[in-house]
Amino acid sequence: MGGWGANPSGDIFVAFSTANPQASRSTDTASVQMLANARVSALFTATAQATEAAIVNAMLAAETMTGANDLRVYSLPVDRVRAIMKKYGR
């Protein structure tokens, strides 16, 4: 958390789209409409923020568990995490 993605950032984003129907069925050449690179930074930012939120939600929903060889992994104390996030404006 804290990183960001934008057109010139060097981060790798993979996306699949159905925005150009029939383009993949062409036997010769196909015309494709797409946004200019400079206009996709907001999409990268939104994707990173949604991913961050999903990770935090999963971490806070996790429960203490005991695995192989009796290795215990403790859940995060939600109240303490909230206090820390509030302290740092998150």
N, C-alpha and C positions, 0 to 999 in steps of 0.2 A: 504494500500500500504506500502510495506516495509517488509512484512512477506515473508516467503519462505517455500517451502515444499521439503522434501527429504526423502529417505527411512527411516532413523531413527528419523525423526522429530516429529512423533506422530500425524501429520495432517492426516485427513481422505480424501482420494480421491476415487471416485467411477468411474469405467470405464466399458464400455461394448465393447466387441470385437467380430468380426466375423473371427478371425484369425485361428480358428480350426474348419473347416467345419465338419458337421455331429457329432461333439462331444456331443451335447445335445440330439441327437436322439438315442444314445446307450441305450440298454435295460439292460445292465449289468454294465460293466466298460468302461471307455473311456480313451484314451491317449491324453494328452494335452501338447503342446509345449509352453513355455513361457520364458520371460527373467528372469534372476536371479534378486533378490531384489536389489542387489547392482548396477544394471545397469539401474534402472528406475528413479533415482534422476533427471536426465536431463529432463525426461518427466514431472515430477512434477513441476520443475522450469518453463518449457515452458508453462504449463497449468496455473500456477499462473500469469505469465507475460501476457498471453493472456487475462486472466480474468481482471487483473488490467487495461489493455488498453481498454477493453470493458466498464468498469465502468467509466473511465475518459472520454471516447468518449460520453457516454450517458449523463454524467453530463454536459459536455460542449455543447451538442446539445439541452439540455432542455431549455424551454422558461419560462419566468415568467408566473405564473398562479394564478388564484383566485379560491378557492374551497368553500366547505361548510362553512357557517357562515362568508362569506367574508374573509376567511383566505388567505392571499397572500403569496406565496412562490416565491422568486426572483431567476432569472437565475444567473448563475455565470458569472462574467465579464471576458470574455475569455482573453482579453489583460493582465489583472492583474494576472490571473492564469498562463499564459505563462511566465510572468516576474518572478513570484515566482518559477516556476519549473526550469527556466533557472538559477536563483540564486543558487539553490541547486543541480544543475547538473543533473536534470531529464529531 
